[in-house]
Amino acid sequence: MRPDWPSVTFPALGTTATLVVTEPDALPLAHQALDDVLDAVDEACSRFRPDSELMAVNRAPGRPVAVGPVLLDALDVALRAARLTDGIVDPTVGRSLRVLGYDRDFAAVAPDGAAVSLELGRVPGWHTIQIDRAAATIAVPEGVELDLGATGKAFAVDRAASTIAEHVDSGVLVSLGGDVAVAGPPPEDGWPVRVADDHAAPPDAPSETVAISVGGLATSSTTVRRWRRGGDELHHIVDPASGRPATGCWRTVSVAARSCVDANTASTAAIILGLEAPAWLAHRGLPARLVAEDGSTTTVGGWPADVRC
């Protein structure tokens, strides 16, 4: 980012939030709006807060649970992602993640532990979720636990960027753990966004910088949020077909799209799809950068291939 753009960075939702605006006077109001959105998303959607609305749903299988508009909207986004990917990205992976050991904020997850002894298999599937918009309730059957990790951060940044742009006369960029949404008038040359395996990677780590003017950009990676159970190396991107971490050929996938949610949906699906991912992304006209386990890079959809820095 240009050093003269007003910005603020702070911890949020178990990762790092960054807000950048083009107009200095807009920063205080934009920061407050971002805080409000992130607080609302955390209270509604967190799998690690016992008082969240999502956990109330998970604790009440078979019974409709009254929830607020934020969780209803977030789950609508997750179900749309499931429909668009034919269930490759699915919000019913919560039990699998919990059994695998990802049952709290990642900073508190034990890096090593006993083998996972419970049998895992195909997750129950997004079709099992019942939403009653008129009654503002959500119900899941016995054995289903929701997790919005595949779309939740992207939902938050899209919501924050659009909310801020409605209230301030400024271009705005919001990043949460490297998932980015922009709104309002963009800089003349677009917003420069650094893409790496880890959003917190040091400046000398392999990376690229691309520019976006609208929509969002998301990166999914199996190189971060890793832990071991019984000698098995695990990560947080679960393949719904097996209930276990995806075993595809890509360690990192970055995608640009009309929204951060669409970008994150596609980057997560690509990790799970493996070798099929480049054709799947190209068919949808999505610019993407895929990094294989050996570090080699494949680009599709017009992603700039020669902007290494």
Buried (B, 14 or more C-beta within 10 A) or exposed (E): BEEEBBBBEEEBBBBBBBBBBBBEEBBEBBBEBBBEBBEBBBBBBBBBBEEBBBBBBBEEBEEBBEBEEBBBBBBEBBBBBBEBBEBBBBBBBBBBBBBBBBBEBBEEBEEEEEEBEEEBEBBBBBEBBEBEEEEBBBBBEEEBBBBBBBBBBBBBBBBBBBBBBEEBEBBBBBBBBBBBBBBBEBBEEEBBBBBBBBBEBEEEEBBBEBBBEBBBBBBBBBBBBBBBBEEEEBBBBBBBBBBBBBEBBBBBBBBBBEBBBBBBBBBBBBBBBEEEBBEBBBEBEBBBBBBEEEEEBBBBBEBEEEBEE
